[in-house]
Amino acid sequence: MTTSTAEIMSRGMKCLTEQMGIVEAEHFISTIIREKFDYTKWQREYFDSKTSEEISTEASRFEISQPFTGNAVRL
């Protein structure tokens, strides 16, 4: 089953607004549009500049600072 673009947009906006609030979500979207943000390019540049140890350390720090509480966002 494929997901429609409208459904993906709706779920994405819901996630952004729940996590960031409407003002920051709008700011995020306007920045991406204005900057012609290429997530794939950004991700490649970000991860290519890091060693596997650095990525592992960042992931571990994130896990400690954001422990799973069983309250995952349901979309």
Biopython code that builds the backbone (N, CA, C, O; Angstrom):
import numpy as np
from Bio.PDB.StructureBuilder import StructureBuilder

atoms = [
    (1, "MET", "N", (0.839, -1.176, 0.000)),
    (1, "MET", "CA", (0.000, 0.000, 0.000)),
    (1, "MET", "C", (0.888, 1.243, 0.000)),
    (1, "MET", "O", (1.816, 1.345, 0.802)),
    (2, "THR", "N", (0.608, 2.168, -0.880)),
    (2, "THR", "CA", (1.372, 3.412, -0.918)),
    (2, "THR", "C", (0.631, 4.496, -0.150)),
    (2, "THR", "O", (-0.598, 4.507, -0.074)),
    (3, "THR", "N", (1.403, 5.393, 0.408)),
    (3, "THR", "CA", (0.847, 6.507, 1.164)),
    (3, "THR", "C", (0.796, 7.725, 0.257)),
    (3, "THR", "O", (1.765, 8.028, -0.439)),
    (4, "SER", "N", (-0.335, 8.426, 0.264)),
    (4, "SER", "CA", (-0.472, 9.602, -0.588)),
    (4, "SER", "C", (0.389, 10.750, -0.067)),
    (4, "SER", "O", (0.729, 10.807, 1.115)),
    (5, "THR", "N", (0.727, 11.647, -0.963)),
    (5, "THR", "CA", (1.501, 12.832, -0.588)),
    (5, "THR", "C", (0.753, 13.640, 0.457)),
    (5, "THR", "O", (1.359, 14.135, 1.407)),
    (6, "ALA", "N", (-0.551, 13.781, 0.296)),
    (6, "ALA", "CA", (-1.351, 14.544, 1.258)),
    (6, "ALA", "C", (-1.274, 13.921, 2.650)),
    (6, "ALA", "O", (-1.168, 14.637, 3.646)),
    (7, "GLU", "N", (-1.327, 12.603, 2.724)),
    (7, "GLU", "CA", (-1.247, 11.927, 4.019)),
    (7, "GLU", "C", (0.130, 12.103, 4.648)),
    (7, "GLU", "O", (0.241, 12.332, 5.852)),
    (8, "ILE", "N", (1.169, 11.997, 3.842)),
    (8, "ILE", "CA", (2.533, 12.193, 4.346)),
    (8, "ILE", "C", (2.693, 13.617, 4.876)),
    (8, "ILE", "O", (3.266, 13.823, 5.946)),
    (9, "MET", "N", (2.184, 14.604, 4.125)),
    (9, "MET", "CA", (2.271, 16.000, 4.558)),
    (9, "MET", "C", (1.505, 16.211, 5.856)),
    (9, "MET", "O", (1.987, 16.896, 6.759)),
    (10, "SER", "N", (0.330, 15.634, 5.953)),
    (10, "SER", "CA", (-0.486, 15.775, 7.150)),
    (10, "SER", "C", (0.208, 15.163, 8.361)),
    (10, "SER", "O", (0.261, 15.777, 9.426)),
    (11, "ARG", "N", (0.734, 13.962, 8.198)),
    (11, "ARG", "CA", (1.436, 13.298, 9.301)),
    (11, "ARG", "C", (2.696, 14.063, 9.693)),
    (11, "ARG", "O", (3.015, 14.180, 10.876)),
    (12, "GLY", "N", (3.412, 14.584, 8.696)),
    (12, "GLY", "CA", (4.620, 15.348, 8.972)),
    (12, "GLY", "C", (4.324, 16.623, 9.747)),
    (12, "GLY", "O", (5.019, 16.949, 10.709)),
    (13, "MET", "N", (3.294, 17.339, 9.326)),
    (13, "MET", "CA", (2.911, 18.572, 10.033)),
    (13, "MET", "C", (2.462, 18.264, 11.460)),
    (13, "MET", "O", (2.789, 19.000, 12.392)),
    (14, "LYS", "N", (1.718, 17.183, 11.625)),
    (14, "LYS", "CA", (1.283, 16.791, 12.972)),
    (14, "LYS", "C", (2.492, 16.520, 13.853)),
    (14, "LYS", "O", (2.555, 16.987, 14.991)),
    (15, "CYS", "N", (3.441, 15.775, 13.335)),
    (15, "CYS", "CA", (4.652, 15.453, 14.093)),
    (15, "CYS", "C", (5.424, 16.721, 14.441)),
    (15, "CYS", "O", (5.822, 16.910, 15.591)),
    (16, "LEU", "N", (5.637, 17.592, 13.452)),
    (16, "LEU", "CA", (6.378, 18.829, 13.692)),
    (16, "LEU", "C", (5.689, 19.707, 14.732)),
    (16, "LEU", "O", (6.336, 20.197, 15.658)),
    (17, "THR", "N", (4.391, 19.906, 14.586)),
    (17, "THR", "CA", (3.699, 20.807, 15.509)),
    (17, "THR", "C", (3.616, 20.225, 16.917)),
    (17, "THR", "O", (3.677, 20.967, 17.897)),
    (18, "GLU", "N", (3.477, 18.907, 17.025)),
    (18, "GLU", "CA", (3.443, 18.290, 18.359)),
    (18, "GLU", "C", (4.794, 18.381, 19.053)),
    (18, "GLU", "O", (4.859, 18.556, 20.270)),
    (19, "GLN", "N", (5.866, 18.264, 18.289)),
    (19, "GLN", "CA", (7.205, 18.262, 18.872)),
    (19, "GLN", "C", (7.804, 19.654, 19.018)),
    (19, "GLN", "O", (8.575, 19.903, 19.944)),
    (20, "MET", "N", (7.452, 20.568, 18.105)),
    (20, "MET", "CA", (8.093, 21.881, 18.083)),
    (20, "MET", "C", (7.146, 23.028, 18.402)),
    (20, "MET", "O", (7.591, 24.120, 18.757)),
    (21, "GLY", "N", (5.857, 22.793, 18.281)),
    (21, "GLY", "CA", (4.898, 23.889, 18.384)),
    (21, "GLY", "C", (4.705, 24.496, 17.006)),
    (21, "GLY", "O", (5.560, 24.355, 16.132)),
    (22, "ILE", "N", (3.583, 25.168, 16.815)),
    (22, "ILE", "CA", (3.236, 25.681, 15.487)),
    (22, "ILE", "C", (4.219, 26.733, 14.986)),
    (22, "ILE", "O", (4.557, 26.734, 13.803)),
    (23, "VAL", "N", (4.682, 27.619, 15.847)),
    (23, "VAL", "CA", (5.576, 28.697, 15.406)),
    (23, "VAL", "C", (6.912, 28.137, 14.944)),
    (23, "VAL", "O", (7.388, 28.488, 13.864)),
    (24, "GLU", "N", (7.528, 27.267, 15.751)),
    (24, "GLU", "CA", (8.816, 26.692, 15.358)),
    (24, "GLU", "C", (8.675, 25.762, 14.159)),
    (24, "GLU", "O", (9.581, 25.697, 13.328)),
    (25, "ALA", "N", (7.575, 25.051, 14.052)),
    (25, "ALA", "CA", (7.342, 24.194, 12.886)),
    (25, "ALA", "C", (7.270, 25.039, 11.619)),
    (25, "ALA", "O", (7.864, 24.681, 10.603)),
    (26, "GLU", "N", (6.553, 26.148, 11.669)),
    (26, "GLU", "CA", (6.466, 27.046, 10.519)),
    (26, "GLU", "C", (7.828, 27.648, 10.190)),
    (26, "GLU", "O", (8.184, 27.777, 9.019)),
    (27, "HIS", "N", (8.576, 28.010, 11.200)),
    (27, "HIS", "CA", (9.927, 28.558, 10.997)),
    (27, "HIS", "C", (10.809, 27.510, 10.309)),
    (27, "HIS", "O", (11.535, 27.832, 9.368)),
    (28, "PHE", "N", (10.747, 26.273, 10.770)),
    (28, "PHE", "CA", (11.515, 25.177, 10.191)),
    (28, "PHE", "C", (11.176, 25.010, 8.713)),
    (28, "PHE", "O", (12.069, 24.925, 7.870)),
    (29, "ILE", "N", (9.899, 24.964, 8.410)),
    (29, "ILE", "CA", (9.468, 24.773, 7.023)),
    (29, "ILE", "C", (9.898, 25.941, 6.148)),
    (29, "ILE", "O", (10.389, 25.735, 5.038)),
    (30, "SER", "N", (9.720, 27.164, 6.633)),
    (30, "SER", "CA", (10.107, 28.324, 5.820)),
    (30, "SER", "C", (11.615, 28.354, 5.593)),
    (30, "SER", "O", (12.067, 28.773, 4.527)),
    (31, "THR", "N", (12.392, 27.921, 6.566)),
    (31, "THR", "CA", (13.851, 27.872, 6.399)),
    (31, "THR", "C", (14.241, 26.855, 5.339)),
    (31, "THR", "O", (15.098, 27.128, 4.497)),
    (32, "ILE", "N", (13.622, 25.694, 5.376)),
    (32, "ILE", "CA", (13.921, 24.661, 4.380)),
    (32, "ILE", "C", (13.575, 25.154, 2.980)),
    (32, "ILE", "O", (14.346, 24.946, 2.043)),
    (33, "ILE", "N", (12.442, 25.796, 2.831)),
    (33, "ILE", "CA", (12.022, 26.295, 1.521)),
    (33, "ILE", "C", (12.966, 27.401, 1.047)),
    (33, "ILE", "O", (13.423, 27.392, -0.096)),
    (34, "ARG", "N", (13.249, 28.346, 1.932)),
    (34, "ARG", "CA", (14.098, 29.490, 1.569)),
    (34, "ARG", "C", (15.508, 29.042, 1.206)),
    (34, "ARG", "O", (16.102, 29.559, 0.260)),
    (35, "GLU", "N", (16.037, 28.095, 1.944)),
    (35, "GLU", "CA", (17.419, 27.654, 1.742)),
    (35, "GLU", "C", (17.545, 26.552, 0.697)),
    (35, "GLU", "O", (18.651, 26.097, 0.407)),
    (36, "LYS", "N", (16.420, 26.119, 0.130)),
    (36, "LYS", "CA", (16.421, 25.003, -0.812)),
    (36, "LYS", "C", (17.196, 23.827, -0.207)),
    (36, "LYS", "O", (18.091, 23.250, -0.825)),
    (37, "PHE", "N", (16.818, 23.509, 0.998)),
    (37, "PHE", "CA", (17.486, 22.501, 1.821)),
    (37, "PHE", "C", (17.402, 21.122, 1.176)),
    (37, "PHE", "O", (16.316, 20.663, 0.820)),
    (38, "ASP", "N", (18.532, 20.472, 1.029)),
    (38, "ASP", "CA", (18.604, 19.114, 0.498)),
    (38, "ASP", "C", (19.000, 18.198, 1.653)),
    (38, "ASP", "O", (20.177, 18.084, 1.996)),
    (39, "TYR", "N", (18.007, 17.552, 2.243)),
    (39, "TYR", "CA", (18.249, 16.714, 3.425)),
    (39, "TYR", "C", (19.242, 15.602, 3.124)),
    (39, "TYR", "O", (20.110, 15.308, 3.946)),
    (40, "THR", "N", (19.125, 14.986, 1.967)),
    (40, "THR", "CA", (20.021, 13.883, 1.627)),
    (40, "THR", "C", (21.467, 14.366, 1.556)),
    (40, "THR", "O", (22.374, 13.710, 2.069)),
    (41, "LYS", "N", (21.676, 15.519, 0.917)),
    (41, "LYS", "CA", (23.030, 16.085, 0.827)),
    (41, "LYS", "C", (23.539, 16.452, 2.219)),
    (41, "LYS", "O", (24.685, 16.162, 2.560)),
    (42, "TRP", "N", (22.677, 17.098, 3.030)),
    (42, "TRP", "CA", (23.075, 17.476, 4.388)),
    (42, "TRP", "C", (23.461, 16.246, 5.197)),
    (42, "TRP", "O", (24.492, 16.234, 5.869)),
    (43, "GLN", "N", (22.631, 15.215, 5.130)),
    (43, "GLN", "CA", (22.891, 13.991, 5.884)),
    (43, "GLN", "C", (24.217, 13.365, 5.455)),
    (43, "GLN", "O", (25.010, 12.947, 6.299)),
    (44, "ARG", "N", (24.454, 13.300, 4.159)),
    (44, "ARG", "CA", (25.695, 12.716, 3.646)),
    (44, "ARG", "C", (26.895, 13.523, 4.146)),
    (44, "ARG", "O", (27.871, 12.940, 4.618)),
    (45, "GLU", "N", (26.839, 14.845, 4.049)),
    (45, "GLU", "CA", (27.952, 15.689, 4.506)),
    (45, "GLU", "C", (28.150, 15.559, 6.013)),
    (45, "GLU", "O", (29.282, 15.508, 6.493)),
    (46, "TYR", "N", (27.051, 15.507, 6.753)),
    (46, "TYR", "CA", (27.129, 15.409, 8.211)),
    (46, "TYR", "C", (27.788, 14.094, 8.634)),
    (46, "TYR", "O", (28.730, 14.092, 9.426)),
    (47, "PHE", "N", (27.293, 12.992, 8.106)),
    (47, "PHE", "CA", (27.806, 11.701, 8.536)),
    (47, "PHE", "C", (29.160, 11.367, 7.931)),
    (47, "PHE", "O", (29.947, 10.653, 8.553)),
    (48, "ASP", "N", (29.451, 11.865, 6.739)),
    (48, "ASP", "CA", (30.766, 11.622, 6.140)),
    (48, "ASP", "C", (31.880, 12.290, 6.929)),
    (48, "ASP", "O", (33.032, 11.861, 6.867)),
    (49, "SER", "N", (31.541, 13.346, 7.676)),
    (49, "SER", "CA", (32.568, 14.066, 8.429)),
    (49, "SER", "C", (32.815, 13.448, 9.807)),
    (49, "SER", "O", (33.653, 13.939, 10.563)),
    (50, "LYS", "N", (32.093, 12.378, 10.138)),
    (50, "LYS", "CA", (32.207, 11.772, 11.462)),
    (50, "LYS", "C", (32.748, 10.349, 11.369)),
    (50, "LYS", "O", (32.516, 9.636, 10.393)),
    (51, "THR", "N", (33.466, 9.962, 12.402)),
    (51, "THR", "CA", (33.910, 8.577, 12.495)),
    (51, "THR", "C", (32.772, 7.740, 13.070)),
    (51, "THR", "O", (31.823, 8.276, 13.643)),
    (52, "SER", "N", (32.874, 6.438, 12.916)),
    (52, "SER", "CA", (31.835, 5.566, 13.482)),
    (52, "SER", "C", (31.794, 5.695, 15.003)),
    (52, "SER", "O", (30.729, 5.566, 15.606)),
    (53, "GLU", "N", (32.942, 5.948, 15.625)),
    (53, "GLU", "CA", (32.986, 6.133, 17.071)),
    (53, "GLU", "C", (32.236, 7.397, 17.483)),
    (53, "GLU", "O", (31.517, 7.390, 18.482)),
    (54, "GLU", "N", (32.398, 8.494, 16.715)),
    (54, "GLU", "CA", (31.693, 9.741, 17.015)),
    (54, "GLU", "C", (30.175, 9.561, 16.880)),
    (54, "GLU", "O", (29.407, 10.055, 17.706)),
    (55, "ILE", "N", (29.764, 8.859, 15.844)),
    (55, "ILE", "CA", (28.335, 8.607, 15.648)),
    (55, "ILE", "C", (27.788, 7.771, 16.799)),
    (55, "ILE", "O", (26.705, 8.049, 17.314)),
    (56, "SER", "N", (28.533, 6.755, 17.200)),
    (56, "SER", "CA", (28.107, 5.900, 18.316)),
    (56, "SER", "C", (28.008, 6.704, 19.609)),
    (56, "SER", "O", (27.054, 6.542, 20.370)),
    (57, "THR", "N", (28.983, 7.563, 19.858)),
    (57, "THR", "CA", (28.972, 8.396, 21.065)),
    (57, "THR", "C", (27.776, 9.343, 21.059)),
    (57, "THR", "O", (27.095, 9.490, 22.074)),
    (58, "GLU", "N", (27.521, 9.986, 19.921)),
    (58, "GLU", "CA", (26.367, 10.884, 19.820)),
    (58, "GLU", "C", (25.063, 10.130, 20.042)),
    (58, "GLU", "O", (24.168, 10.627, 20.726)),
    (59, "ALA", "N", (24.952, 8.949, 19.476)),
    (59, "ALA", "CA", (23.730, 8.154, 19.646)),
    (59, "ALA", "C", (23.543, 7.762, 21.105)),
    (59, "ALA", "O", (22.429, 7.814, 21.626)),
    (60, "SER", "N", (24.632, 7.370, 21.767)),
    (60, "SER", "CA", (24.552, 7.000, 23.179)),
    (60, "SER", "C", (24.155, 8.189, 24.044)),
    (60, "SER", "O", (23.331, 8.050, 24.948)),
    (61, "ARG", "N", (24.734, 9.353, 23.774)),
    (61, "ARG", "CA", (24.377, 10.563, 24.528)),
    (61, "ARG", "C", (22.911, 10.928, 24.328)),
    (61, "ARG", "O", (22.220, 11.316, 25.270)),
    (62, "PHE", "N", (22.446, 10.798, 23.083)),
    (62, "PHE", "CA", (21.048, 11.105, 22.804)),
    (62, "PHE", "C", (20.137, 10.139, 23.561)),
    (62, "PHE", "O", (19.135, 10.552, 24.145)),
    (63, "GLU", "N", (20.486, 8.866, 23.547)),
    (63, "GLU", "CA", (19.670, 7.866, 24.243)),
    (63, "GLU", "C", (19.591, 8.160, 25.739)),
    (63, "GLU", "O", (18.535, 7.992, 26.349)),
    (64, "ILE", "N", (20.687, 8.592, 26.324)),
    (64, "ILE", "CA", (20.709, 8.927, 27.755)),
    (64, "ILE", "C", (19.884, 10.189, 28.018)),
    (64, "ILE", "O", (19.138, 10.255, 28.995)),
    (65, "SER", "N", (20.022, 11.192, 27.140)),
    (65, "SER", "CA", (19.313, 12.458, 27.366)),
    (65, "SER", "C", (17.828, 12.383, 26.995)),
    (65, "SER", "O", (17.035, 13.207, 27.448)),
    (66, "GLN", "N", (17.456, 11.408, 26.182)),
    (66, "GLN", "CA", (16.072, 11.267, 25.722)),
    (66, "GLN", "C", (15.602, 9.829, 25.946)),
    (66, "GLN", "O", (15.316, 9.120, 24.981)),
    (67, "PRO", "N", (15.518, 9.392, 27.195)),
    (67, "PRO", "CA", (15.163, 7.989, 27.434)),
    (67, "PRO", "C", (13.756, 7.661, 26.940)),
    (67, "PRO", "O", (12.841, 8.480, 27.030)),
    (68, "PHE", "N", (13.608, 6.453, 26.422)),
    (68, "PHE", "CA", (12.297, 6.012, 25.966)),
    (68, "PHE", "C", (11.413, 5.784, 27.165)),
    (68, "PHE", "O", (11.772, 5.034, 28.073)),
    (69, "THR", "N", (10.261, 6.423, 27.181)),
    (69, "THR", "CA", (9.348, 6.323, 28.330)),
    (69, "THR", "C", (8.120, 5.483, 28.016)),
    (69, "THR", "O", (7.219, 5.337, 28.842)),
    (70, "GLY", "N", (8.100, 4.931, 26.801)),
    (70, "GLY", "CA", (6.935, 4.146, 26.406)),
    (70, "GLY", "C", (5.853, 5.010, 25.816)),
    (70, "GLY", "O", (4.772, 4.517, 25.494)),
    (71, "ASN", "N", (6.124, 6.300, 25.665)),
    (71, "ASN", "CA", (5.132, 7.236, 25.124)),
    (71, "ASN", "C", (5.562, 7.721, 23.758)),
    (71, "ASN", "O", (5.737, 8.922, 23.553)),
    (72, "ALA", "N", (5.733, 6.814, 22.830)),
    (72, "ALA", "CA", (6.126, 7.182, 21.485)),
    (72, "ALA", "C", (5.005, 7.954, 20.806)),
    (72, "ALA", "O", (3.826, 7.744, 21.092)),
    (73, "VAL", "N", (5.387, 8.845, 19.909)),
    (73, "VAL", "CA", (4.402, 9.599, 19.149)),
    (73, "VAL", "C", (3.764, 8.662, 18.151)),
    (73, "VAL", "O", (4.455, 8.056, 17.332)),
    (74, "ARG", "N", (2.464, 8.539, 18.212)),
    (74, "ARG", "CA", (1.729, 7.686, 17.263)),
    (74, "ARG", "C", (1.208, 8.571, 16.141)),
    (74, "ARG", "O", (0.547, 9.581, 16.381)),
    (75, "LEU", "N", (1.516, 8.176, 14.925)),
    (75, "LEU", "CA", (1.066, 8.953, 13.765)),
    (75, "LEU", "C", (-0.111, 8.277, 13.124)),
    (75, "LEU", "O", (-0.640, 8.773, 12.129)),
]
sb = StructureBuilder()
sb.init_structure("model")
sb.init_model(0)
sb.init_chain("A")
sb.init_seg("    ")
for serial, (resi, resn, name, xyz) in enumerate(atoms, 1):
    if name == "N":
        sb.init_residue(resn, " ", resi, " ")
    sb.init_atom(name, np.array(xyz, "f"), 0.0, 1.0, " ", f" {name:<3s}", serial, name[0])
structure = sb.get_structure()
